[in-house]
Every structure is written in structure tokens, then in C-alpha cells.
């Protein structure tokens, strides 16, 4: 079976070689005719191997997450598992095990699974085996899982009431001791209160979602969220909810609005201990694309550029390098990028809408690819000037 999978993936690599830019590797591909689209990319390094995951969405989605493995530093990939009832998930490693955490479906319950090899996974069937919340209506994405102060942290949003898309999402962070059984619901603490978004905070903003747990240079814990917004802020407005040591959340729009280019689409902020800087891969709006397409009125419509960004303080961000760009914003998107630091390099997986031999992507949003990419010597790129 493994030999067949490797042969099949090798054939895919040959087919797509002429359509995929140099330096990018196809992990998975869905032609638009399948009416299944690729979402929620995530990546982790585990015992000398790379594991990546994504889910599917669309009219014929299976509500599953698919796990892949690379044993040659990302040059080739093979499927290892299909996890039915796992969505919007982050894959991560802890204490010689892999974990994957997200929801059970769109706006489902919070669930987590464990594996020792990336092939065989536990089932979240009850509160002692990975079902963290008995009730549903949780939203998230493959956002960072962070170890801080001997606790494991991850952000979600609670949809209250359970209708509509995002205006009623309330940010929360959950955490568990690094020494606890992560499959036990009782191991996890939840922040409160659940703050309801107010569109009157800032004209032209509609919702917050897909928050990142981040620890500031002063030790302040935060949930930094994407903000759905129109173009008056150039797609740069993010909101930071503060989290106290006793799990209390607070937000003051006069102090906690952050300018981060690309904050209208999903981003992952991570801290690099070596350089003592924060990095993200986001979708800043290209001015020329914007001027050529005045009919696009929401900042999240522009996902045709992926840029490595850096900050020393989470409030002032600088562009380091454009990773990929296409002038077409309708059928090209390089979005929801997840990434890890390995030595001097950044390894990332990208949800991509781009050309294929079946007529290309359904739209910039409805992605047909999962790509892997290596950004070599990212610190030299950042600090050489």
C-alpha cells in the first residue's frame, strides 16, 4: 500500500511540475469538479519526519482531516491517515506523541486526538478520550499551539447564538498543564468572559476570528485575531484580546487595535527565540491589484500575495520577503499558511488556489492545492539590511 501511494504521489509530482512554481511541492490536489476544496493546512516536525494535515470543505466535503508524512525534508509526501469528524485543526507534537486539535465539524465540539506514529489515532468519543466540550458551536482554524508557563495554550471562538457566520463569534483561549492527559476534558481550563464583537468599535469592521495565542515581550498573554473589514484600513486591522494569569479576558479598542498588513485573512504569529522577534506569513493587499479591481470591496478578497513579515513588539510590522504573488485575485490565493521554524529555515504549508490541468481553481477561496515550501535562512533575509 505504501509503495502504491509513493508511486501515485510521484506521478502527481510529474503532472503538476510544469504548473507549480519552482520551490513549491504539491502535497495534495482536488480538481474543482470534485466540489471538494482544501482547507486548514497545518505542519509539524516529529521524530525526524514532517507531518502535514488539511481538511476539506464544499458541497461534497467529507468532514475529515487528512494527514501526510514526509521522510525526506518535504521533497515528497505520502498519506498516513484520514480522520473522520476532525475539522479546522492544528497538528502538534508533545512528549513523544503527535496531537491534532480542532472541532468535530463546522461549528462542532472541541476535540483532540493522539498518535504515536501519525498513522493510528485515538477517537474522541467521550470526555476521557478527547471530547473536550459536550456542546458544539465552536469555531477555529489551524492556529498556533503554544507552550507557556508550563501550560499548553490554543485559541478558539464560541458562536453565541449559533447562527450566522462570524459576527457572533466570541474569542476564548483554553489551556492544560504540560503534565496532564490532554485527552481528558477535565485537564482544560477556559478563559472568560466571552467578549461579544461590537461593529461600532470601529467603522467598517464586521467580526473577529481565528485568534493566535501570543505572549508579548512583557509576558502579557494575548489572543490576536483576524478582523473581517472593508478596505478603509487597507486590510491591516487586527484586535488583541488580553488574557490574565487567572484566565480573565479584556479588550479595549482604543488600545488593542494593531496594524498588521494582511490581518483581514487568517495568519499565524509565532515567536522566534533565537532572534527575539515575531514572524508571520500573511496576505497584505497589493496596491496595484487593488487599483485594478475596484469591485472588490472587502479586504479578505485579496489573497493573491503571500509575504513574510517581522515585528519586535507585535505592533510595528515590516515586510521581509514576498514569497509568491499573482496579479489575478479571483482565481489565485495563497492563504491560511501554517509554518514552523527548523534550524535556520521556515517550513510552511499553504492552502492554494492556482492553475491545474482541470481548468484551475473554483475561486481564490475554494482552493485546489496544498503546497509545501521552504524559506531558507529567514533570519539572514530579515536582518541582513
N, C-alpha and C positions, 0 to 999 in steps of 0.2 A: 504493500500500500504506500509506504513512504517513498519507494523508488518510483512508483507511478506519479505521485504528487510532484516529486522533483522534476521528472521528465515533463510533466504538464506545465509547471511553472517556468521551466527552461524554454518551452515553446512560446509561452506568453511573452517572455523577455524578448525573444527574436521578433515576434509580431509587432510589439509596441516600440522597439528600439528606434525606429525612424520617426515616431510621433512624440516621444518623451525627450525633453531637453537633456543634454549631457549632464551627468552628475546626479540625476534623479533615477530612482529604481521603482518599478511598479511592484507593489505588494499584492494588490487586488484590483479588480476591474469589473464593473457591471455596465453593460450596454444599456442605453436608455430604454430600449424595447422591453427590458425585464420589468420596468416600472418599480425597480428597487434602486435606492440611492445610498451612497456610502456616507456614513456619519461617524462622529465621536472617535476620532483617532487618538490612540494612546500608545506610549512606548516605555519600556523599562529594560535595564540590563540586569541579568540574573545568572550567576554562576558561569560567567564567560560567554553567555549567549544573549541575544537580543530577543525580546518578545514584543509584539505589537498587537493591538486589537482595534476593531471598529465594529459598529453596529450597522443596521440597515433601516431605512425609512422609505415611505412612499406607499402607493396603493397596494403593492404586493409584498410589503415588508413581512419578514418572519418574526419580528420582535426578538432578535437574537444578537449576541455579540460573537464575533469570530476572532480567534486567537491564531497568531502566526509566529513562527520562530525562525531566526537566522543564526547559523553557526559559523558564519564567515564575515562577521562585522557589517552585515547589511547588504552584501552583494547579491545574495539570493535568499528567498524566503519560502517556507513551507507551512501549510495549515496544520494546527495541532488540536484545535477544539472548536466546537460550536456550542455556545451556552444559551439555551433557550430561556427566555424570561430574564434576560440581562440587557440593560439599555443604559445609554448616557454614562458610560463607566470609565473609570481610571484603573489602569493596571499598575501595581506597585509591588515592591519586594520588602519583606520584613522578616528577620530571624529565620533565614533559610527556607522561606516559603514565598510563593507568589500569592498575591491577593488581587481581586478585582471588585471594585465597589461602585455602585450606581443605583439605578432604580430597576424595578421588575418589569416595567413597561413605560410607555409615555404617561407621565404623572402617576407613577406607581408607588409602591412601597420602597423604602431604602433597603438594599440587600448587599451582602458581601459574600464572596466565595474564596476558598483557599485551594492551592495546589502545590505539590512538591516538585512538579516537573513541567507544568504548563500544558499537560495532556489530560490528566484526570483531575476533575474539580469537584468540590463539595456542592451540595444542593441547599439553597436557603429555604428550607421547608418550615422552620419554626424558630422561636426566639433563642434557641440554644445552638442553632446551626446556620445562622447568617441572615435571618429575617429580623432586621433591626427595628422596623416600625410595623405594627399590625395594620395600621391605616395607610391610605395612599395619598395622592395629590402632592408628591414631591417632584421637583424639577432640578436638573443639574446638567452638567456636561463633563467631559474628561478634564476636570480642573485639578490643580496640584494637591497631592497628599504630602503633608509637611510634618516632620518630627520637630517638636519644640517643647522644651521644658519637660522632657520625658513623657510627652503625650503625642499621639498621632492625631492630626487635625485634617478635616476636609469640610468644604462648604457645600451647602445645598440651598434651595429655595422651597418654601412651603406655599402652595397655591391655596389661598383662602379669600373668597369661596372658590370651589372647584369648578370654575367656568372661565372661559376666555383664554387668551394666550399668555400675557405676561404682566398686565397692569396690576394684577392682584398677587404677584409673587412677593413673598416676604423672606428676606435672607436669614439663614441660620448657619452656624458652624457646629459641627459635632466633633467630639474628641474622646479618645480612650487611652489609658495608660499603655506605655510600650510593653509592659509586662503582662498585660491582660490577654484573655482569649478574645480575639477580635470578632469571632463568630457569635459571641454572646451579646444579645441586645442590652443586657444589664451593664456591660462594660462601657457603654457610650453615654456621654453627657451632651446635652443640647443647650445652646445659648438661648437667651430670652432678654427682652421681649422680641417678638417677631414684628419688625417695623414695616408698616404698610407704605408703599410708594405713593408719593403725592405729586401729580403732574404740575402743581402750582409751585413746587420748589424752584423749578427752572423752566421757563417757557420753551416749548419745543422738545421736551423730554417726555417719554411715554412709560418707561418701565426700566427696572434693573434686573439683571440676571447673570448667571454663570460666574459666580464670585470666586475669587482667588484668596486663599488664606495666605497672608504675608506678615512677616514680622519686620517692623521698621528698625532702623539703626538705633533707636532709643529703646527698643524692646517692646514697643507698642504693637499688640496684635490687631490685625485688620482683615476685613473681608472687602477686597477691592473688586468692584462689579462693573461689568459692561453696562452701558446705558443705551437704550434704544432712543434715538434722537434724530431730528432733522438736520439740515446742513448748516444752520447758523453757527454751530460750534466747530465746524469742519471735521466732525466725527471724532473729536478729541476729548469728550467729556466722560470721565469715569467718576464713580462715587465710592468713597471709602467708609465703611461701617466699622466703628471701633469696638473691640472686644476686650473686656476687663478680665483680670485673673479669676474672678468669680463668675465668669460666663455671662456678664451683662453686656448687651449691645446698645450703642448710642450712635446717633448720626445728626450732624449739624451742617446743613447745606452751605452755610456761609464759610465753613472751614474745611469741609470734607469733600469738596469737588476738586478733582485732579485733572489737569490737561495731559492726556496720554494719546498721541496720534494712533488712530486705529481702534479706539475704545468703543466704537459703535458695533464692532463684531467681537466674537469670542477671542480672548487672548489668555496666555498663561504666563504669569510673572514668577520668576524664580531667582533666588539669591545665589551668587557665586562666592563662596567663602574665600577663594584664592585672591580675587580682585577686590572683594568687599563692595561689589556693585550688583545691581538688579538688572536682569535682562528679560526681554520678551520678544516674541515674533508676532507682529500684528499687521493689520491691513490699513495703513494710512491712505487717505484719499489722494490720488494723483491729480494735481491741478488741471493738467491738460485733458485727462479723461472727464473730469467734472465739467469743464467748459464745453466739451463736445457733446455732452449728454444732459442738457438741462431738464429733460423729462424725468430724470432720476432724482427724487426729492428726499429720500431717506439715506442717511449716511451708511447704513448697513447694506445698501445695494452695491457698494463699491468694494469688491473683494479680489480685484484683478492685480493687486500688488502685495507682495509679502516682504516685510522689512524687518531686519534685526535691529532692536532698539536697546538703549542702555540708560541707566539712571543711577546716581549715587544716593538719592534721597526719596525716590518714588514720586516726586512732584515735577522734576525737570528731566525731560527725556530727550535723548539725542539719537538720530539715525546713524547706524553703523554701516549697514550694507543692504542694498536691495537684493533679495535672494532670487526673486523671479517676478516678472511683470509681463502683462499682455494688455494692449490698448483696448481690447474689447471687454466691457464689463457685463455683457448679457449672458455669455456662454463660457466665461472663464472665471474661475475662482480658486484661490489658494488660501484655504480657510481652516479654522479650528486646529491650528498647528499645535501639537504637543511635542515636547523636547526634553532631552536630558543632557547633562554635561558628562563627558567621558574623557578624562585627561585634558588635553588642550582643545578638544573639539566639542561641538554641539551636534547631537544626533536627533533628527526630527522626523515626524510623520505628519503628512499633510492630507487633508480632505480636498481633492482636486476635481474641478470641472474643466475639461480640456478636450482636445481632439482625440478621436479614436477612429477605428475603421468602420464603425457603425453609425457614423454621422455626428459624432460629438456628444457633448453633454445635453441633457434636457434643459438645463438653465445653469446660471452661475451657482445657484443654491443647491440644485439637485445633482450632486457630484457623482462622477462615474469612475473615479480612481481613488486608491490610497497609495501615496508615494512616500518613499523614504529618501532622505537627503542628509548629507554630512557637510557641516560648516567647519572647515579646518582652521585651527589656530585662531579661534574667535577673539581671544584676548589681544593678540597681535593686531588683528583688524581694528579692535576698539581703541587701543591705547597707543598705536604707532604714530599718530599725528598729534 
